[in-house]
């Protein structure tokens, strides 16, 4: 069976790990990187805002699932990101910079993030994740589609573990999925239960709140 073994989330005021029961506040201009990332994230400052949110949520999800990814490690873990706007804001930033530069040249560090899969790619590089990397665009709560696709990848033995999630304008949530036995003790909830939560909660904050409440009641 496919189970959820960790959930990491972050918005403009708080971040946390669902299974570990971590929920901490922070100042939006002072992200506590040392608490979120297990090792220093090279060039984190140059990432666009979506990539910072995505990489932070993935770091928290891996921590929640008890998966350690030290420097130089390589793991058979894939990543599926999702959202409703893709890389639209980064596209606009790049084109605005192109206009400001007289329509001759724009900065390469802005061009990097004009691909919607770039945030997940940055996370894969930092954590040494060697599984497939995808981005799914769609209206509303596309994280359900991301989880469904991640489950299919695991069942087809294309990756042993998958990260799947969604990044919005000011928040992100990522799930860790893998095959488990019925007696597994490291399971946060079943895949089926996670999908039910997706169906009844459209916003990322509402979704996280539902999972936190379910952990208090030990609902799997």
C-alpha positions, 0 to 999 in steps of 0.5 A, a space after each residue: 500500500 502507498 502511505 504518507 510518511 511525512 508532510 512539510 509546510 510553510 507560509 509567510 508566518 509559520 512553518 512545520 512538520 505534521 508528523 513531528 508536531 512542529 509548528 513555529 512562527 518566523 519573521 518573513 524577512 528572517 527565514 530560519 534556514 538552519 532550523 529548516 535545512 539539515 545542511 547549508 543551502 549554497 546560493 539560497 539567496 539567489 533563488 526566486 520566492 517560489 523556489 525558496 518556498 518549495 525547497 523549504 517545504 521539501 526540507 521539512 517534509 524529508 525531516 518529518 519522514 525521517 529521511 536524512 540527506 547529507 551533502 554528497 548523498 544520492 537517493 532514489 527519490 522523485 519530486 512532483 511540484 504543482 500549482 495554478 500559475 506555473 512560473 508566471 511571476 518569474 516569467 514576468 520578472 525576467 521580461 521586465 528585466 529584459 525591458 529595463 536592459 533595453 531589450 538586449 539582455 536579461 539576467 541569467 539568474 532570472 531566466 533559470 526560474 522561467 521553467 516551472 520545474 526549476 524549484 523542484 530541480 533546485 531541491 533535487 540538486 541540494 538534497 541529491 534526489 535522483 528520481 524523476 522531476 515533474 511539474 503539474 499545472 492546473 486550476 484549483 487544488 492541483 496537489 491531488 493530481 500530484 499525489 495521484 501521479 506520485 503514487 502511480 510512479 511508485 507502483 510502477 517501480 520508477 522510484 522508491 519514494 516520491 515527494 509531491 506537493 504544491 506551491 502557491 503565491 505565499 505558501 507551500 506543502 509537500 508530502 512524502 509517499 512510499 510503499 509500506 506494510 499494514 504494520 508500518 510504524 512510521 506512517 502519518 496517514 494512508 494515501 486514501 485518507 490524504 486524498 479525502 483531505 484534498 477533496 474537502 480542503 481547497 487552500 493549502 493552509 486549510 489542508 495543513 490544519 486538517 492534517 494537524 487535527 487528524 494527528 491529534 486524533 490519530 486518524 489514519 
